[in-house]
Amino acid sequence: MTASITQAETQDGPVTSGFWSLTLGSIGVVFGDIGTSPLYAFHEAVRGAAHGAPVSRVMVLGVLSLILWALLIVVTAKYVLLLLRADNNGEGGTLSLMALGQRALGRRSWFLLALGVVGASMFIGDSMITPAISVLSAVEGLKLAAPALEHYVVPLTVFILVLLFAVQSKGTALVASAFGPVMVVWFTVIAVMGAVHIADDPSVLAAINPYYAVQFVLSHGTIGLVTLGAVFLAVTGGEALYADLGHFGRKPIQSAWMFFVLPALLINYFGQGALVLSDPSAIEHSFYRMVPESLVLPLVGLATAATVIASQAVITGAYSLVYQAVQLGLLPRFEVRYTSETHAGQIYLPRVNRLLLIGVMLLVLLFHTPSNLASAYGIAVSTTMVADGIMGFVVIWKLWNWRAATAAAVIVPFVIVDLSFFSANLLKLLEGAWVPLLFGVAMAGTIWTWRKGSGILIQKTRRIEVPLDDLIRSLEKRPPHVVKGTAVFLTSDPAFVPTALLHNLKHNKVLHEHNVVLTIETAHTPRVDLAERFRMEKISDKFSKVRLRFGYMEQPNVPKALAIARKQGWQFDIMSTSFFVSRRSLKASAQSGMPLWQDHLFIALSRSANDATDYFQIPTGRVVEVGTQVTI
């Protein structure tokens, strides 16, 4: 995949086949969410504008103009043309932008960390809402084709979603190979549908004039803001353009959007607008009313396939984002399963999958219809977009070395637009917008607890730790019994003696002839060059320090990384090496520095963390675990 991206983006001659395959793949994966927005965005926005009154020409043109300029400003200008250039060694997304900002500042910024956490939390909330609203919207077409099937809409939606989450453990390679062609058919079909119906009332093209958008919002007061919140449904999924940068590359994504996806979306929206202008009653099912009754069922089938693809895209996006969060130390280690031998990015996180499924099921059963879910949808994405905009300013200013005033002139208008959408979605707080906010608060609280608890744990263990240099001098004066072989002790701070080493000396009273104090670091870049993976420092005849570095998108494999040491003269043999790992047993304390509920949450998170042996892929037969008890 990386080779294809490099080839596509660096060749000056004719566009290669790798470029076209990446462009096709991006159409399937990147644009699934935003590509299915015509199912509900125009319908919900016009209904919000009407607010129970008859649909008027002013409403339709105002909504269409808002959708058009939202797509051009928020998605095209901000994400496609600007933020796609802010890549962190080829990777994009909220946490990549946060890491890029930290690197640009040259220090750890709690403000950027908070923005990254909030944006990531809301993205995961979006990963729950997108499958629910998309599949519900597609299946709801059954009510038009066969009204008697209305009662089967929710059960069928639940069945499709359960099946979707059930197959995640099998990997997405086979399904993903069909994503591009299916979505090409989808975008082609909705473009044809729109083009046919623009002829119903060609005057709908007047909505290209931004006057209709501005005039509608300014003249309709609160209803204008409510409508703005519904219009935002048309740009949800825009943040996925940036999140999937590392999978497809900048130019394939930009080309697919500018020359295929955006035109198809706009033609369909204008077609829906012309249809409603000629027949206002069509607003009830404006998307499905664009085809004859005989074609509704096939269109429902195609829409369902497209929404499943959109759901798959955000689900795998959630896996990647949680994995990045774990690597950056924001969450405990979750079990990660790799579903492809050739593509490391294809991962499956069982616990995250279960939580997403539970969340999606609750949303479907709680809200029942896409209209009800629409109130909950926009707040999650608009929050992520605001966070991306602010962090983007830091990157443009500090990393691209623009003047602060110039960077502000570019990014502030985008942030103002995002804040307008955020404010409009806040009006739906009691109607359903509380759901992603509640989830975001819970997720941010979990990350904050993990970070704070980990810091307290490090401080407490530091008090009883012994400097490594002092121990080595002591052992040279009074050497213990030495046994053959190599012992590797994992620790987060190589300046101090690992707890497992102290306990081995205390209880077994032996020392191996070769002892390695191993520290595993996560870089603020997606990947680390092999030349920088391994660093070794010999500090005595029997002791060495080794540091392994992995990018936050890489799979940590300790034995494989240590094998690199052979090139530096260290004869590493896995069969004569023992890995010593400390296993802490935590107990809550009133003097921990955190409230008691937070103590218990941190302890629960620690217990739920995946075993270090599995996470770092150390052979279980070579591991010795040493238990310690710590009160926090």
N, C-alpha and C positions, 0 to 999 in steps of 0.2 A: 504493500500500500504506500509506504513512504517513498519507495523508488518511483512509483507512478506519479506521485505528487511532484517530486523533484523534476521528473522528466517533463511533466505538463507545464510546470511553471518557469522552467529555466530555458526551454528551447525557444529560439527566436524564429525558427522556420515554421513549416506547416504544423497545425495542431495535431498532436499524436493521438493514437487510439487510446492511450492511457488517459488522456484528458477527457475524451468522450465517455469512457467507461466511468470515470469519476463524476462527470457531470450527470450521467444517467443515475448513478448511485445516489448522488445528492438529491435528485428529484424525488427519489423514493424515501430517503431517510430524513433529510433536513426539512423538507417542506410538507411532511405529512400533516402536522398540526395546523399550520396556517392554511394549508391547501383544502382542508375540510371545513374551514370557517364559513363558506357560503351556505352551508346547510342551515345555519342558525343566525349568523351575524346580522344580515340585512333585515330578516324577519323580526328579530328582537329589537333592533334599533328603531325601526319604523313603528312598531307597537309601542315602544317607550315614548316616541315622539307624539303619537296619537293620544296616548293616555286615556283610552276609552272613547275618544272622539273619532269621527270619520277621517279616513286617510286623505290628505290633501296633496296637491302638487308641491307646495312649499316644503312639506315634510319629506317627501320622496327625494326631491332635489337637494335639500339640506343634508339628509343622511348620506346620499351618494357622494356628495362633495366632501363630507367629513371622512368617509371611508377612503376615498381616493387620496386625499392629502395626508391622512394618517399613514397609509401605506407608503407614500412617497417620502414623508418626513421621518417617521419613526423607523420603518424597516429599511427603505432604500438608502436614504442619506446617512442615518445614524449607524445602522449595523452593516449594511452591504458595502458602503463606500468608505466609512470611517473606522469603525471598531474592528472590522475584519483585518485591518492593517496592524492592530495591536495584538500580535500573536506572541505567545510565550514559548519560544523554540518550536513554533508550528502549532501549538495547542491554543484553544480558546475556551471561553466559558467564564462564569463568575469567579470561581476560585483561581483560575489561571490569571484572570485580570487582577485579582487581589495579590497573588504572588508576584506578578509583574510590577504592580505598584509598590510593594514592599521592597523589591529589588531596586526600583528607580529611586526610592528615598534613601536606600542604603541602611535602613534600620527597620525594626519591627514597629509598626504603627497600629495601635489599638483601634483607631478610628477606621482604618482600612480593614482590619480584621473583623470589626463589627459589621461593616458594610458587606463584606464577603459572606459572613455567617447569615445575615438577614437575607441576602440575595439567594444563597444556596438553600436556605430553609424554605423560602417561597417557591423556588424551582421544584423542590420535592413535593410541595403542596400542589403545584400545577400538574405534577406527574400523577396525582390521584384524580384531579378534576377532569383532565383531558380525556382519559378513557371513558369516564362516566358520561360526560356531556356529548362526546363525539359519537359513541356507539348508540346512545339513546336517540340522538338526532337522526341517525341513519335508519334505525329500526322503526322510528315513529312514522316513517313513510308508509308502513303497513296500514295505518289508520285511513290513509287516503285510498290505497288500493283495495282494501277489504275492511270496511268499518267494523265488521264482526270480530276482527282480530285485535281490536284495541286493548283488550284485557291481557293479551299475550306479549305486549311490548316490553314491559318491565321484566317478566320471567325470561323472555328470549334474550334480552340485554344481559341479564345476570349470567345466563348459560354461556353466552359468547365470551364474556369477560373472565369467567372462571376457567374456561378452556384456554383462553389466551395466557393467563398467568400459570396454568398448569404445564404448558409446554415450554416455559422459560428455561427450565433446567436442561432441556435437550439442546439448547443453543439456538442461535438465530441465523446461522449461516444459510440454511436452505430457504428459510422464509425471506431473508434479506435479499437473496438473489432474484426474487420475484418482485421486490418492492418497486424498483425503478420502472419496469415495464407496466405494472399495474397503475402506478401513479401517472405515467405518461398518458395512458388511456383515460384516466380520471380527468386530468387537466384538459385533454383534447375534447372530451365529451362536454365538460362544463363550459368550455369556450364556445363550442358549436351551439349549445343550448342558448347561451347568452347572445351570440351573433344573430340567431334566428329571431329572437324576441326584441332586439333593439329596433327592428323594423316596426314593431307595434306602436312605438311613439319615439321617433328619432330625436325629438326635442329633449329627450333625457340627457343627451350629450352636453347640454348647457351646464350640467353639474360639474363639468371640468373647471369652470370658473370658481375660484376659492371664495368669491363674494357670497355664494349660497351657503357655504359652511359657516363663515363668520357671522353673516346676518342671522342665520338660524339660531346659533348659540346665544348671540347678544339679545335677540328679541324674544326668546322663550324662557328666560329666567331659570328656575329650578328644573323645569322639564328639559331645557336645553342641556343642562348638566347631566341629568339622568340619561338622556339620549347619547351624550358623549361617552358615558360609561358603557353603554351597549355597543356603540361604534367600536370601542376598544377590542371587542371580540374579534374584529376583522384582522387585528395585528397580533393576536396571541399566537405564539409559535415563532415570532420574529426573533426572540432571543436564542432560539435553537440554531439560527444561522451562525451565530458566533460560537455556541457551545460545540458544534460539530466541525469546527474549522480543522482540527487535527486529523479528522477522518478523510476529508475530501480535498482540502486545500482551498485557498482564497479564490483563484480564478474560476475553477469549476462551479463553485457556489454562486459567485457573482454572475457568471454567464447564464446559468440555469434560471436565476431569478429575473434578470433583466430581459432576457429574450424569450422566455417561455412561461414561467410561473406567474410573474406579475401581470403580463398581458392577459393570460387565461382568467385570472381572478377578476381583473377589472372588467373584462368583457362580460363575465357571468353576472357580476354585481349590477352592471348597467342594463343587462338583459332583464334581471329581476325587477329593476326600477321601471323599465319601459312596460313590462307586463302589468305591474301594479298601477301605473298611470292609466293604462287602457282598461284595466279591470281591478278596481280597488279591493274587491272581495278576495282576490288572489293572495293577499298578504297573509292569510291564515296558513298557507303552505306554499309560499312564493317559490321555493326551490323546486319542489316536486310538481307544481302546477305548470312548470315550463315544458313538460313532456306530455304526450297523449297518455290517456289512462292505460293503454295496452303496454306502455313502456315503463310504467311506474315500478312494477315489481323488479324488472332487470336493473333499473336505476337504484332501487333499494339495495339489491345485491352488490352492485358496484360501490355504492356509498358505504356499505358495511365493510367491504374489503378495504376501502380507503381509510376508514376510521380505525380499523384494527391496525393498519400500518402506522397511522398517526399515534395510536396508543403504544405500539411497540417502540416507536422512536423515543417517546418520553420515558418509557420504562427503562430502556437501556441507558438513556441519558441519566436517569436517577441512579442506576448502578454505578456508572462512571463517576458521578459527582460524589456519591458516598465513599467510593474507593479513594478518590482524591482527598476527601476530608479525613479519612483514616490515615492516609500517608502523611498528611500535614499535621497530625496529632490533634485534630479537632474532635475525633470520635474514637471509641475503643476499637480494637481489631475485630472486624466481622469476618465470618467465614467467606472465602472467595473461591469459587470454582471456575476453572478456565474451560470453556466449552469448545475451544478450537485449538488444534495443535499448531496452526500456522498464523493465526491472528490473535495476538495477546490481548487486544482490546475487547474481545468477545468474552465477557465475564458474566457470572451469575452469582448473586448474593442471596442465599435462601431466606435469611431473616428479613432483608429489605423487601424481598418479593412478597413474603407473608404480610408484612405491615402495609404495603401498597394495596394488596388484594383486600384486606380488611377495610382500609380507608375507602377504596372505590365502592365496595359493596354497601358500606354505610351511606355513602353519598347517593347512590342509586335508589336505595330503599327509603332514604330520608326525603329526597327531593322529587322523585318520581318522573319529572318532566325536564326537558332541556331548558324551558323557560325559567323554571325555578332554579336550576343549576347555574344559569347565566349570571345570576346575581352574585354567585360565589366565585366566578371564574376570573374576572378581570383584575381583582385586587392583588392576586398572587403574582401575575405577570407584570403588572405596572410597578409593583414594589421592586422586583428584580431589575426592571429597566431603569428605575431611578438610581439604584445602587450601581449598575453598570455605568451610567452616565457620570456619576461623581468620581468613581474610580478611574474612568476613562480620562477625566480632566488631569488627574495626577500623572498618568502615563504620558499624555500628550505634553504636559508641561515639563516634567522632570526627565523622562526617558527620551522623548523626541527633541528635547531642548528648544521648545517653542517659548516665546515670551508669555508670561502669565496672562497678560491682557489678551493676546492673540488666542491662546488656548481657551480662555473664558469666552471670548467672542464666538468661538466655534461650538463649544459644548454646552454653554448655558442655555441657548435657545432650545436645545434638545431636552435638557433637564426640566425646563419650564413646561414644555409640552407633556413630558412624562408625568410631572407633578399635577398637571391639569387632569390627565386621565386618572391618576391616583385619587385625587380629590373627588372626581365624579364617581368613582367606584366606591368611595367611602360612604356615599349617600345610600348605598345598598347594604349598609352594615347590618341592620336588623333583618334584612330579607335573605341573607345567606352569606354575605361577605365576611361575617364573623368566623366562618369555618376555616378558610386558609389563614386568617390572622391568628386564630387560636392555635392552629397547627404550627404556624411560624414561631409563635411565642414558646410553645412546648419544645420545638426543635432547637431554637436558640438557647433556651434554658438548659437543655440537655448538653449542648456544646459548651456553654459557660460552666456548667457543673463539672464536666469532664476536664476542662482546662484548669479550673481553679483547684479541683481535687488533686489533679496530677501534680500541680505546683506545690500544694501542701505536703503531698506524699514525698516528693523529692526533698523538701526542706527537712522533714522529720527523719528520713533515712540518712540525710547528710550529717545529722548530729551524731550518729553512731558509726559513721563510716570512718575508715582510716586512710590517710593518704597513701597511695600506692608506693611512692618512693620510700616512705618510712618502713612499710612492710618488707620491701626488698632488702633494705639495709639490715633489718632485724633477722631475716632469714639467712643472710650471709654470715651473720655472727653465730646463729644457732640453727644450722640447717636441719630440717626434718628428714624423715626417710623419703628417698626419691625413688619413684617408680617409672618404668619405661612408658613411652607414648606421649601424646600431645593432648592437653586439656584446653578447651576454648571456653572462656567465661564471658557471657553476654552482659553488657552493662550500658547504661545511658551516659555515664560520665567516666571516662578513662583515667581521670586524675585520682580517683578513689578506688579502693579495693572492692571488687564485686562481692556482694553478700554471699554468693555461692562459694567463692574462694575462701572467705573467712570460715564458713561452716565446714568446708572440706578439711581445712587445716585443724579446726577445733575438734571435730568428731572423728575424722579418719586419720588425722595426724600424718598425712602423706602429702608429697608435692610431686607433680609430674616433671619429667626432665625438660619438657617444653610446655610453657604456659602462655596462652594468648589471651589478652584482654581485648575483646571484640566490641566495637561500637558501630551501630548501624544508623546512618544519617539519611534523612530525606531532604533532597535539594529542593529549592524553589523553582526548579525547572522540570518540565515533563519527563525528560530523559537525561541520563548522564553518559558521557562518552566512556567507552571501556577503559581508556587510558586514565580516567579519573575515578574509576570504580574502586580500586584497591590502593591503599597506602599502608605501608608497614614501617614501624620504628622499633628497632631492637634496643631495649633499655638495660638488659643484663644478659648473662649467659643463659638464664632459664626463662626470662620474661621478654615478651614482645607486645607492642600495641598494634592493633590492626583496625583500620577504619574502612568500612564499606559504605559507599554512597549510591543511593538509588534515586531516580526521579520519581515525582509523585504519581506518575502514570505507569510506572514500571512494576513488574512482579518481583518482589524481593526473594531471591534464591541464594541463600548463604553458601551452600556447598559449591554451586556453580561459580559464584563470585570468588570464593577462596581458591578455586582452581587456577584463577588468573595469577595467583601468587607464584606459581611455578616459573613463570617468565621472569620473576624477580629473584629467583634462586631459592625460594622456600619449598622444600619437599613436602607438600601437603598430601597426606594419604587419609582418606575418609575412614578407612577400616581400622586405623590405629589412632583415631581421634575421638575424644569424648567431649560432648557439649554439655556444659553445666548451666542450668537455667534456674533462676530464683522464682519460686511461686509464693506470692504474698497472700496471707489471709488477713483481711481487713476487718477492723472493728470500729464502730462509731464512738466518738468521744464528744462530750459537751464543750471541750476546749479546742475543737478542731479549727475554728475560724470560719466555719460554715454553719448555717442552721441545721438542725437535726435531720429535717426532711432531705436536705441536700446531701448530708453524709450518707443516708440510706440509699439515695439515688446513685451516688458515686460508687458505693459498694456494689449495688446491683449491676451497674454498667461494667464494673471491673470483673464481676463473676461471669457476665455474659460475653466477655471478650474472648475471641478465638485464641486457642493455645498458641503460644509463641513458636512452638516446635512446628506446628502445621503452617502457621502464617509465613514463617521464614523458610519453609520447606526443608527442614532438617530431618534426616532419617531418624525415626523414633527409636530405633535400636541403638543409636549412638548418643542418646540424651540421658543425662542424670538431672533429676529435678530436686531442688533443695527448698524445703518449705520454711517460711518465716512468718511471724505474726506482727502486724503493725496496727497501732491504734491511731486513727485520724480524727 
